[in-house]
Amino acid sequence: MSNFDPDTFKHDYLGTEPDDIQLSINNRLVYTIGKDPYTAVAHDWLQALSYITRDRLIERWMETHRSYYRTGAKRVYYLSMEFLIGRSLNNALLNIGFRENCEEALKQLGLDLEELQQLEYDAALGNGGLGRLAACIMDSISTLDLPGTGYGIRYEYGMFRQAIEDGKQIELPENWLAAGNPWEFPRPEVVYKVRFGGQVMEYQAPDGQRRHSWIEGDEVLAMAYDTPIPGFHTETVNNLRLWSAKASHDFDLECFNQGDYIRAVADKTISENLSKVLYPDDRSSENQELRLRQQYFFVSASLQDILRRFLQINSDFQDLPEKIAIQLNDTHPAISIPELMRLLLDEYHLQWRDAWDITTRTFSYTNHTLLPEALESWPVGLLERLLPRHMQIIYEINRRFLLTVTHLHPDDITLLQRMSLIEEEGGKKVRMAHLAIVGSHKVNGVSELHSNLLQEKTFSDFHEFFPDRFINITNGVTPRRWLNEANPILSQLISGAIGSEWIKDLGQLERLQPLADDSEFQQRFLEAKRANKARLADLIMFYMRVTVDPDSLFDVQIKRIHEYKRQMLNVLRIIALYLRICENPDYDAPARTVILAGKSAPGYQMAKLTIRLINDVASIIDSDPAVAGRLKLVFIPNYDVSTACDIIPAAELSQQISTAGMEASGTGNMKLALNGALTMGTLDGANIEIRERVGPENFFTFGLTAEEIQKKRRLGYDPHQVYESDPELKRIIDMIGQGYFSPEEPKRYHTIVDNLLHKGDHFMVLADYHSYMESDAQMCALYRDQKAWAKAAILNTANMSHFSCDRTVQEYAEKVWSIKPPIR
């Protein structure tokens, strides 16, 4: 090795010219994949290309982390149960400026980069907006050169792969790691013990202090897997560390020797199930326990890792909040608050007052929901059994907190009950959102409306008690993934007009505003959209064998299937359009393709029934020649990040129709508007802020406001009266209830009708129907004038700079984390 020349090595192996890339690919193909060009299949070439791209990240990655140690930089640790990072190859190629030469090198090898990219599996590390936001946050942290690490679980299987059979959602295993993952680095030397069960022993230390030791129980090992997260056109490459569960003992040798192999490996199987599949629906007690185990598993490993890193260059725990910030992405990681207290008290022997001060100054909490059923709570009995020391600590946190509340409000027993960390009614439960609020120094909502409702309604008592703790940080999306990568046609048009600085500074998009009135730019903008629509039409034909017209209006609703997101309201509108076209051939409406996509939680029967109704309605529309060429309904299965990247560039109309006051923010609304889709939406979540910035005239607003909904409920809302007073709506609901769309099973949708008419229509579907149809008519009028539509679409893209995740992360960095880029 004495003759090793690193500069020569970099030129020969890590060069970026097409010839260098070819050499690297061929070397990886032979020496890593074990194939030669004659036997290699397409996936082998994908793996080789992924490895050589990763190679070019590694030195930046290592130098990034060396600089953090060298400068003693304060770091943020982002704890999230989900990270929907999607595919990594194209993102990395674009971020390090490597794509064009790669494309040329592959072309010389007779390969097509676009085709290879399509073979990569999405990283199945989440199931919705929570995970997509976390991925955007990590991208922006790196792009802004901030010191940050993400922590989560390396799920072997994702939520599930969705298939549609006879119109029904079918859940299939989503084994995204089956072909290996070239983007991760296993770290078998980074392993931490995580304990469950056992008991707490109390003893007196030599200094006379009372101490606690958590002993016995079962141990699981958490092993680290690292994934580099590159920033865009920067030297910073941060780390996403995911934990995989390993058994503390591989098998019971005695049982094995006795021939009972199943029992010999039983403990190993149970332990490793912790990271086997994305956290399950927790309505059964078994799934509830697994979900809590998963949360504590990744939290415990992450905090042990964070403290180990802190203690490498620090010795005084009083400095901990000055060196690290920990962000809780929703309540899933909230158990980390008593876990850090346990470590500081039991392992490092700090006094309670000091440990609590350190803990609250270290943690901050992002709330993502207003729905009571989505605010996590854990049975006290379950916590006492699985995490007995944590339950003791939670009781003590609650005791001290309520003493303070009592001191300020001595005679208000109901206030104590409302603010307690322990819910007493219906069996004792720990309110994890209350724990997260009390244990954090900042609590943020994710849109202006959401944050206001948190402060005025959901957590009003806490806001009054901690007036400076609650802030708003509106969500954002990364323009790298959701415009530059997902929509290269539009990206090239934008860069040709204003330069490419917008990719890193989305505020530059405002320079497009004068071009909204430029007829030539309008035409080019429409042509870019038409090309994306044609591409999506080709994909739908290839994967689904369904023909859609790229010259029709692409009307899109893509999101998790949930009653509050109101796919049901969209279905009513689609049926109304179908009836109007059937009964009036001269009905003046643009030809339309309605595209829906999204997964339902496996145990969510109403959502699954909605999916089936969507597909039944699609079948009726498809079979009716009266609407051929005028109306099409398509449900695209297995919605994920890559599917979103296919659909969003082609969308012209974005359906953001949740019940006002129920969507925390939304990020799909931002992605669609950024790509030039006009929004039809309620005044909910970030829709309000989008409307303010793009202009009310470029946004189709409908529906009751959150305040109007509360008032209507107080006064007594009668959905049956709405049904009886609107003949079209009544007819549609009768058709659904009487089996028009399910003649082989006429009562299939009785539950849906019953919920709408007889169980209060909780999500105000019928209440908003008339306003929704009026908004649709306004949209049609604008769409007929393609110049006016193009102007509105351009202004949507031009005015989306506020919704860059870079702005979101910069606000976190300044208002919450107090971190800056290190001086290298």
N, C-alpha and C positions, 0 to 999 in steps of 0.2 A: 504493500500500500504506500510505500514511501514515494513512489513516482506518480501517485494519484494527483491529477490536476483538475480541481473543481470547475475551472472555467471551460476546459476542454469538454468535461462531462456535460456541462450545461448546454454547450453548443451542439454536441453530438446527440444528446438524449432529450434535453429540455428545450431545444430550439423551437421557434414558432413559425419558421418558414415551411411551406408545403413539403419540401423534401425531408426536412427534419421530422415533420409530423408523420410522414409515411414510414420513416425508419422506426420511430417510436411505436407506431401501431403494429408494425410487423414483429418487432421485438416482443411486445406484450402478447401478441397473438400466439407466438411460439413458446415463450418462456413463462407466461402466466396462465394462459388459457390452455396451452398444450395442443394447439392445432396449427396447421400450416394453411396457406391461402387456398390450397386445393380441397381441403376437407372442412374448412370453416363454414358454418352456416351464419345467417344474418345476425343471430343473437351473439355469436362469438365476436363478430366485428363490433357490435354495440358494446360488449364488455371491454374489449381492447381499447376502444375510443374513450370509454368512461374512465378507465384506469390512467390513460395518458393525460386526460384532462385533469384528473385528480392530482397526478404527479406535479402538474404546474401550479397547483394550489398549495402544495405542502410546505414549500419553503416560506411563502408568505404567511401561512398559518403558524408555523413555528416562530417566525420572527415577530408576528403579532403578539404571541403570548410571552415571548422573551421580553418584549418592550413593556408589557404590563408589570412583570416582576421588576424590571430594571427601574421603572419610574415610580413604582409603588402606587399605581393608578387605582382609584376607587372603581369597583366593578359593580354592574348590575347582574343579578341572577334572576332569570325569568322562569318561574315555575308554572308549568301548564300540563294538564293531562292530555292535551292534544297539540300536535304540530302538523298541520296539513301542508307539507312543503311541496307536494306534487312530484313531478319529475325533476331531476337534478341536472341532467346533461346540458340541455339547451340554456338553462339559467346560468350555469357556470361558464359556458362558452361565451355568452353575451357579456357577463359581468367582467370577465378577464380579457375581453376584446380578442377572442381567439377563434370566433366562429367562421369568418370569411376564409382564412387560410385552411381551417379544418375542412370546410366544404370543398375547397379546391383540391386538397390532398386526397380526400375520399373519391372525388370525381376521377382523379388520375388512377385510382385503384379500382375504378368501375363500380363505385358504391354511391348511394344517395343518402345524404345526411338526414333529410326529412323523413325518409322511410325508416332509417335506423332509430331515430328519435321516437317514432310511434311504437317501437317494441318495448320501450322502458315502462316498467310498472310504476304507477303512482305509489309513493310511500303512504301506506294505509295507517296513518297515525292519528286519525281523528274522524269525525263524522259531520262536521258542520262549521258554522261561522267562527266558533271559538278557536278551532284549529287553524282555519285560514287566517284569522287575525294574528295568531301567534307566529305563523310563518312570515307574515308581512312585517311584524315587529322585529323579528330576527334579521330580516333582510335590511331594514332601515338602520338598525343598530350598527351593522357592519358598514353600510354605505356612509353613515355619518362618522365613521371611525371611532365609535364609542366602545369602551371595554364591556363586553357582555357575553354571557353564556346562557343558553337555554337548557332546562332540565325537564325530562319527561320519561315516558316508558317506551321501550322498544317492543311494541306489540308484534307478536309473530303473525297474528291474523288481524285484519282490520275489523271494522264493524260487521260487514258482510258484503258480498257481491250481489247486487240486486238483479234478478231476472224477472221477466214478466211472462207468466204462463196463464192462458185463458183470462187475461186481464188482471190477474192477481200478482201481487209482489211475492216472489220466492226468494228466500235468503240462502245463499250459497257461501261456502268458505272463501275468504279473501286472503289467499296465501301469497302475499306480495314478495316474500323472501324466498320463494321456491327456487328461483334461478340465481340466488345470491344477490348481494348488494355491494357493488364495487365502491360505493361512496362512504362506507363506514369503516372504522378502524376498531376491531375488538381490542379491549384493554383487560386481559386476564389478570394483570397485576393490580388493577384498580377494583377492589372487591370490598364490600362492607357487609357486616352482619346486621340483619334486621330482625328484631324479636317480636313475637306475638304471644299473648297469653301470659302464663307464669303468675308471679306474685310480687308484691312490693315488701321489702324488708326495711324496717325502720331501725336505726341504730344511732348511738351517740359517738361522735368523732372525738379524737384526742383533744381537740380544741374546745370541747364542750358543746359544739353545735349539733343539732339534730340533723341527721342525714337520711337519705333514702337510697335503696339499691333495688333495681328491678332485676329479678332473677328467674331462672327456670324458664318454662314455656318452650316454644319452638323457635328455631332460627332459620331464616332464609338468607341466602347470599345474593347481593345485588352486584352484578358485574357491568362495567361501563362499556358502551359502544359510542365512539365519537364520530360526528359528521361535520366536516368543515362547511361554514356558511360564509361565502365570499361577498364582500361589498361590490358595488358597481364602480368599475374603473378606479379602484383604490387598492392600496397594499394590504388593507385590513381583511383578515379572514378569521371570523370568530368561530365558536364551537357550540354545537348542539350535542349534549351528552344525554344519552338514553340508557335506561337501566333494564337489564334482562335478569330474570329470576333464575337462580341456580340453587339446587339442593345443597344443604350444608354437608350432607353425606350422600354419596352416590347410591348406595344400596345397603341393605341389611345382609351382611355376609352369612350370618347364621341361618336366616330364612332361605337364602340362596342355596346353601349347602344341603338344606333339608328338601330341596326341590320345589319350594314355593316361590317361584320367581316373581309372580304377580305381587305378593306381599312384600317381597324383597325390594321392589322399586316403587312401592306405593307412595312413600313419603317424598321421594324424588319427584314423582309425577304431580302430587298435590302442590309442592313448593313451586315448581316451574309453571304451573297453571297461572300464577300471578301475572305473568307478562305474556300469556298465550294469546289473549284476545282483548280487543278494545272493551273498556268497562261496560258491563251489561246493564240491561234494564233492571232496576233494583226493587221491583215490586215483590219478588219472592225473597224469603229470608236468606236463602243460600246465595242468591245474586247480590243481595244487599251486603252480606258479609264479604264476598269477594271484592265488591267495589270499594269498601272501606279498607280492606287489606291492600288493594292496589294503591290507594291514595297514600296510606302510611308508608308502604314499601318505597315508593319513589321519593317521598318527602324525607324519610329518614336517611336514605342513601345520599340524597342531594345535600342535606345539611351537614352530614358527616364529611362530605367531600369539600364543601365550602369552608368549614372550620379548619380542615386539614390544610387547605391552601392558604387560609388567613394566617395560621400559626407558623407557616414556613418563613414568613418575613415579619411577623408581629408577635408580641408576647402579652400585650395588655388588652383584655377584652373590652375595656372602656373605649378602645379605638375602633371596635367592630363597626358601629354605624357610620364612622368616617371612612371606612374602607370598603364596605359592601352595602348594597341595597338589594332587597329581595322583593320582587313583585309577584303577588298571588293573582294568577289569571283565573278569576272566579273563586268559588269556595272550595273547589276540589283539593287544593293544596293547603287549606286553612289549618289542618291538623299540624302544620309545621310550626304554628305559634306555640302550642304546648310542648312540641318536640324540642324547639330551641330552648325553651325554659328548662326542660328536663336535662338537656345536655349541660347547660350553664350551671344548674343547681347541683345535679347528681354527679356529673363527670368532672366538672371544673370547679365545683364548690364555691360558687358565687352566692352572695346573699340575695334574698328575694327582691329587695328594692332595686339593687343594681341590675340583676338579671332582667327584671321587668322593664326597666328604663332602656336597657340595650335592645331588648326585643321590640318594643313599640317603635323605637327610632329606626329600626332596621327594616321592618315590614311595611308594605303598602298593599292595598287591595283594590282590584278592579271588579266592580259588580256588573254583571251582564244580563240581569233579568229582573223584571217586576212581578212575574207570575209567582204567586205564593207557593204553588206546587213545585216550582223549580228551585226554591230556596232550600238548600240541603239541611236536613236535620237527621241526627243519628240517635237511635235508642240508647239510653244510658246503660241498659243492661249489656248491650252489644259492646259498647266501649269499655265497660268494666271488665268484660271477659277477654277482649282482644288486647286492649291497651290500658291496663289497670292504673299505671302510674300517670298516664295522660288524663284519665278521668279525675284523679286526685288533684292534679294541677288545674284542670278546668274548674272544678269546684272552688278551689282557692282563688282563682282569678275572679270568678263570679262573686264570691263572698266579699272580696276587697272592693270590687267595682260597685256592688250594691250598697256597701257601707257609704261610699262617696255619694251615690245618688240619694240615699236616705238623709245624709247630712244636709244636702241642698233642698230636698223635698221630703221633709220628715213625716208628713201625714198622707202621702199619696201612694197607697198600697197598689193601686192598679198600675201606676207608672212602673213600680218595681217589677210587677208581673210582666208588663210589656217589654221591659228592657233586659230582663234576666236572660242569661245565656242558656238557662234550662227552661224548657217548655213543660208545664205541669199537666195540662189537659190531655186526656187520651193516652196516658203513659208518658213517663219522663223522656224527653229528648233534648239533645244538645243542638242549639240553633247555631249552625256554623257561620252564617252571615253575621250574627251578633258577635261571635268570637273573633271573626276577621276584622270587624269594625273596632272593637275594643282593643285588639292587639296590634293595630296599625297606626301609623302617624298620618297617613293620607288614604282617603277612600274616594275613588272616582267613578262616576258614571261615564257612559260612552257616547252620549249625544246631549245636546242642551235640554231637550224635553225629558229624556231619561233621567238626567242628573237632577232636574227640578222636581220630578216626581219622587225620586229617592229621598230628597230633602224634605219635601212637603207632605208626602204620603207614607211611603213604605217605611222609611227610617226617620220620621220627623222627630221622634223623641231623641234619637241619637244626634241628629243635626243640631237640635237645641242645646244638647249637653256638650257636644264637640263642634261649635260653630265654625272653627277654622280647619276642621279635618276633611270636610267634604268639598270636592272640586269637580269640575267637568273637564274631561279630555275626550273630545269627539274622535271616534275611530277614523282610520284612514286605510288606504290600500297602497301597495307598492306599485308605482308606475312601471318598474322594470318587468315584473311578471305580467301585470294586467293590462298593459298597453304595448310596451316595446316588444315583449316576447310573444304575447298572445295575438297581437294584431300587427304583424310586420308591414302589411300593406298600408294601413293608416299611419303607422309610425314613420314610414318612409315619406309619405305625403307631408306630414307635419314637419319632419326634419328638413325636407326640401324647402319648406316655406319659411321656417324661423330658426333653423339650425337644430342641433341635437342636444343642446344644454338642458332642455326640458326633462330629459330622462333622469337627471339628478336634481333638477330644480324645477318642480312642476309649475311654479309661478310663471315660468316662461310661456306657458300655454296661453296666457292672457294676450299675448301678441297675435293670437289667431282672431281676436275679436273683430278687427277691421276687415278681415277676409270673409266674415260671415255674409257680407253684402256683395262680395266679388263673385260674379256669375261663373267665371272660369273655375275658381276654387270650389264653388258649390258643386259644379258638375264633376270635378275630380273627386270630391268628397263622396258624392253619390255613387260614383263608379267604384270607389274603394269598398263602400258598403255592399254594392252589388256583387263584387268579386268574393267577398267574405260569405255572402248568402249562397252563392253558387258552390263554394267549397263545403259549406255545411250541408247543402242539399246532396252533394255527392257522398258525403260521409253517412248521411241518413239512408241513402240508397244502398251503400256498401254494407252497412252493419245491420240495417233493419228491413231492407228490401221494400222500402216505402218511398214513393215519389212525392216530392214537394216542389212547388214552383218558386224559383228564386226571384221571380218578378212580383210575387205577392208580398203583402205586408208581413214581416216576421214579428209576431206578437208573443212575448216571452215571459214566462214565470218559472224561475229556477231557484229552488230553495228546499230545505227540509220540509216534508209534508207534516203540517200541524194545523189544528183547527184555528189557532189565532192568526196564522199566516193566510188563511181563508182561500185556499185553492177551491173550496166549495163555492165561494162567491164567483170566482172565475168560471166555474162549470155552469152556473146559472146564466151567466152572460153568454157563454158559447151556445147553450141551448136556445136562448132567445134569438141570437143571430141566425141559428139554423132554421128556426121557425119563420122568422121574417123573410129569409131568402126563399124558403119553400113556398110560402103563401103569397109572395109578391115578387115575381121574377124581375120586376123593375126596381126592386129595393136598391137604393143608391148607397152602396158601401164598397170600399176597395176589396179586391181579392185578398184573402187573409190566410196565413198559416199560423195557428196557435201552437206554441211549443211549450210543454211543461216537462219538468224533470225534478227529481228529488226522491230521497228515501224516507220511508216511515220507520220509526223504531219498531222492532219485531213484535213487541207486545201492545202496540198502540192500534187497537182495532178500528177506531173511527178513521184514523189516517189511512190505514190499509184499505178500508172500505171506500174511501175517497179515491184512491188510486184505481180501484176496480171500476168505479163509476166513470172516471175519466176515460178509461180504455173502452168501456161499453159505449159511451157517447161517441168516441172516435170511430168505433165499428159501425154504428148507425149512420154517422155522417159519411163515412167511406162508401157505404153501400147505397147511398141515395144519389141518383144521377141529377136530381134537381139542384144540388149544391156543388156539383163537380166543377172544379176550376175556380170556385168562389170561396169555399171554406174548407179548411183542412185542420185536423187536430192530431198532434203527434205527442206521445209520451216517450221521452228518451230514457232508457233504463240506465241504472248504475251511475248516477250523477256523481262526479268527482272533480278534482282540480283540472285534470286534462280535458274532461268533457266541457267544463265551464269555459276553458280556453278556446274550445271549438265554437261554442254557442254564442258567447258574449260579443265577439266582433261582428257577428251576423245580425244581432238583435236590433230592431228599429224601435220597438215599443217595450218598455220595461214595466212589468206589473209589480208594484210594491203596495199591496192592498191589505196589509195587516190591520187588525182592529186597533184604532188609535189608543195609545197609552200602553200597548203590550209589547211592541218591538223595541228593544233597548236602543239599537242603532241600525243594524244592517250594514253589510259591506258590499253585498251583491248590488244594491242600488247605486253605490259609488262606481263600481266596476263597469256597470252597464252605461251609466251616464258618461263616464270617461271615454267610452268607446262610441259615443255619438248616438245612444238610444235616448229617446224622450221618455220621461217617467209618467206613468199614470198611477197616482198614489194618494193615500190618506196622509193626514198631517200627523205622522207617527215617526218615532225614532229620528234618524238623520235625514229623512225625507224633508223635514221642515227646513233644515239648513241647506240642503241641496236646492230646494225651491227658492230660498232667499238669494242664493248666489247665481243660479242660472236664469232667474227671472220668472215670476208667476205665469207670464205669457208663454213660457217654454216648458211648462209643467202642467199636467192635467190633474188638477186637484179635485177630490170628491170626498164625500163621507162626513160623518160626525167627528167632531174633535174629541179629545180625551175628556174635556170638561163637559161637553154636551152628552157624552155617553154616561158619565156619572150622574148627571142631572136626570136623564131619561130613566135610569135605573131607580133613582130615588122616587121619582113620580109614578113609577110603575109602567114598565114597557110590555106591551102586548103584541108579540109577533103574529099571532093569529089575526089580529085586526089589520096588520100590514098585508098579510096574505089575502084576506077577503077584499081589501080595497084596491088591489092591483090585479086585473084580470090576466095579464100576461104572466106575472109571477105565479099566480094561483095555478094557471095551466101547467107551467113548468114543473112546479112541485108535485102536482097531481100525476104528471107523466112519470116522474121519478118514482113516486110512491106506488103507482099502479103497475109498474113493470114494463113501461114502454121501452126502456133501454135494457131490460133483462127479462124478455118474454118467457124464457125457460125457467125463470125463478122470480115470479112477480113480486114477492115480498122481500127481495134481496136488500132493498134500500129503505125499508121501513124505519130502521134505527136513525138514519139521516133525517128523514122527514119528521120523526118524533122529536128529535133534538131541536129542529128548527121551529116547529109549531107548538109543541106541548111541554118542552123542558126549558123554555125561557130564551132560546136563541142567544146563548151567553156571549157569543162573539159578534153579535149584531150584523149577521149576514143579511137578513131580510131588511133591516133598518137602513142599510147603505145601498141596497140594490138599485133603487130608482136613480139616486145620485150617480151611481157607477155607470148606468146606462147612458145618462146624459153626458157624462165625461167621455164615454166612448164615441158618442155622436160628434162631440167637439173635436176629438182626435181625428175622426174620419174626414171632417171638413178640412182640417189642416193638411192631412196626408194627400188629399186630392191636388193640392198646390205644392208640387215637389220643390219649387224654388223656396217657398216659405218654410217647408219642412227642412230642407237642407240648411237654411239659415239657423233655424232653431236647434238642429242637431249640432252644428258647428259651435254654437254658443254654449251648448251643454258641455262639449269637450273643453272649450276655451275657459270655462269658469269653474273647473273642478280642482283648481290648485289647492284649495283649502283641504281637500280630502286625500292629500298625499300622506302616506304613513310616515314619511320623513318629518312632516309637521307634527304628527301625533307623538312620535318618539322624541322630538326636540322638546315638546312640552313636558313629557315625562322627565326627560333629563334635567330640565330647569326647575320644574315645580315639585318634583317628587324625589328623584334619585340623586340630584346634585352631583352629576358626573359630567366630565368633559373629555374630549379626545386627549390621550396622553401626548406629551411632547417627546418625539422620538429623537 
